[in-house]
Amino acid sequence: MKIKVESEKIVKAVRKLEGVEMVLENAEDAKEALTLILRRADLLNVGDLAKLKEVKVSSFQEYKTSAVDYAVVFLLEFFFVPDASAESKVALIKALQEFFNKI
């Protein structure tokens, strides 16, 4: 399962949770920031989080209206343990998206 998240939302989330102003230059930086976000047990259901095996992060530029008006967007691909149910996968991703939408 994959979702996309604008870099600004990830930066705001880390600022809110950790009080650190991160600069996301690439997918590696975004993965590090996402690790900081996911380790906060109060954000997500711990049972669903335990079923998450890995998150692969890649980046691309999304052009809104012109070549100069763009946002860096990170594509988050979630890999779960084989026995993870569809419900727990959706619950974790939905909780993470809701968190980013509140930021």
N, C-alpha and C positions, 0 to 999 in steps of 0.2 A: 504494500500500500504506500502511496506517495501523496504528499501535500506540498504546497509551496508557501513560503513565508518571506515577506519582504525583510531585507536586512535591518531596516529601521525598527521593526517590531522586536527582533531578537535583541538589538542594542538596548531598547527601552526595557525589555524584560530583565536583562542582566543588571541594568542600572537600578531597577526597582527591587530586585531580589538581593543583590550583592553590594549595591552602592558603588559599582565600578563602571566607568564609561569605556566600554570596549570599542575597538576599531576593527571592523570585519573587512579585511582585504581579500580574503579568499575562502574557499570551502573549509579549509582546515581551521581557520579562525572561527567560522560559524559552528563547526562541530564541537570545538572547545567550549564555546558559549552555550550550546545546546546541552552539553554535559553538565554545566553548572546549573542550568534550568531544571533538567530532569532529576538531579540528585535531591531536589527539594521534595521530600516525601509528602508535604502538605498540599502540593499542587495536584498530584495524580493518585489514583488508587494504587496502593503499594502492590496488591495482588496482580493487577494488570501490568504494572511496570516490571514485575519479576518475569513476565513472559516475553518481554522485549529482549531480543538477542543483540541487535545492533541497529544503528541508524547511519545510513550512508548519506552524505551531504555533497551536493554539487551546486554550482551557481550558474546563473545566466543573467543577461540584462533584458528587462522587459520595457519596451519602448511604448510610452503612453500616447503621445501625440506627434513627436518628431524625434529625430536622431539625438537631439540634445536634452530631451525630456524623458529620462529613463530612470528606472529603479533597479537596484541589484536585488535579485530574488534568489533564494536558496530553495532547492528542491530537496526535501527530506524523504528518504525512502526507508521505511521501517521493515525490519526483519524480525520475526518472532520465532520462538521455539516451536517445534513441529506440533505439539499438542495444544497450542493456543487456539481457543475457540474464536470464531468470527466475531462474537459479541464482545469478547475482551479486547480484541484488536481495535474494533470500532470505538469502544469505550475509551481506550487510551488516546487514540488519535483525536476523537471528539473533544476530550478534556483538554488536550494540548491546544487545539484550535480555538476553543472557547477562551483559554487563558490568553493567547495572543490577540484575540479580538477585543479583550478587555483593556489591553495595554494602550 
